[in-house]
Amino acid sequence: MRKYEPLFRYLCEAGDGPVEMTFEEIGRLVGGLPTSARRHPGWWSNEPVAGPHVQAEAWREAGREVIDVDLAGGQVRFSAARWLRGS
C-alpha cells in the first residue's frame, strides 16, 4: 500500500461521513493515478485486502468502500467510515 498510504491517511482524517474526491485530488496525494483508474471501473473495486488491488487496501483499511465512481466526471465517492472491531 506504500504508494496509496497518503490516501489512507487522508480518508482516516476526513471524518466519519462519506467522502467525495476527484481523480485529480487523489492523484495529487499519491503521485498520479494509472490510466486504468480513469478507464476501468474495476480499478475501484472493493476487493478484499488480500486481493491484487493494492489501492483498495488504502480505503478498506480506512474503514471505507467505494460506493460510486464517475469515470466520465473523474470522481469517486467513498462510504462513511465503518470501523471494524479490533482495527
N, C-alpha and C positions, 0 to 999 in steps of 0.2 A: 504494500500500500504506500510505500515511501513517496512516490510522486503525488499521490492523492491525499497525503497527510494534511496539507493546508485546507482542503475541502472538508475533511473530517473535523478539524478544529473549528472551522467557520460554522458548520452545522451544529456542533456541540454548544457553541456560544450564541447561537441565533435565537434562543428562547425555545419554548415548548411548542409553539404553534407551527402550522405549515410554513414552508419557505419556498418562495419563487425566486429563481435566478435565471439570468440569461446565459447562453453558452459563452459569451464574451466574459462575463463575470467569473465563471468557473475557470475558463481558460487563463485568465489573469492570475488566479490563485495557484493553478497547477503548472503553469509554464506552457500552456497551449493544449487544446484538445485534438485528438486524432480526427482525420476526415471521417472515419466511420461513426463518430459521435454525432456528426451533422447529417449523416445519410441513412443510418440504420437504427430504427427504434430498439432493436435487440441490444445495442450497446448499453442502453439504460436499464437493462433487465435487473430485477432484484434477486439474482441468483444467490444461493447460499454462499456464505463466506468461503467455503471450500471449493467453490466453482472457479472457472477460468477467468471471470471478470473481476480483476483486482480492483477496479474502480468502484464496483458495487460494495466492496468491503468498507470503503470510506463512509458511505451513507448508512449502511446497515450497522456498522459499529457505533455510529452516532445515534442509533435508535430510530432511524427513518427508512422509508421506502420511497421510490419514485412512484408518484400516483398519476402523473400526466407529463407527456413530452410533446412539444410542438416543434417538429423538425423545421417546418416552413418558417415559423416565427422565431426559432432559435431560443426556446425557453423550456425550462423544466420546473416541475413543482414537486417538492418533497413533502411527505406526510408530516404531521405533528410528531414530535418525539414520543417514542414508546420505549421506555427504558425497561430492559429485561432484568429479572431478579438476578442478582449476582454480578451485574455489569457495573 
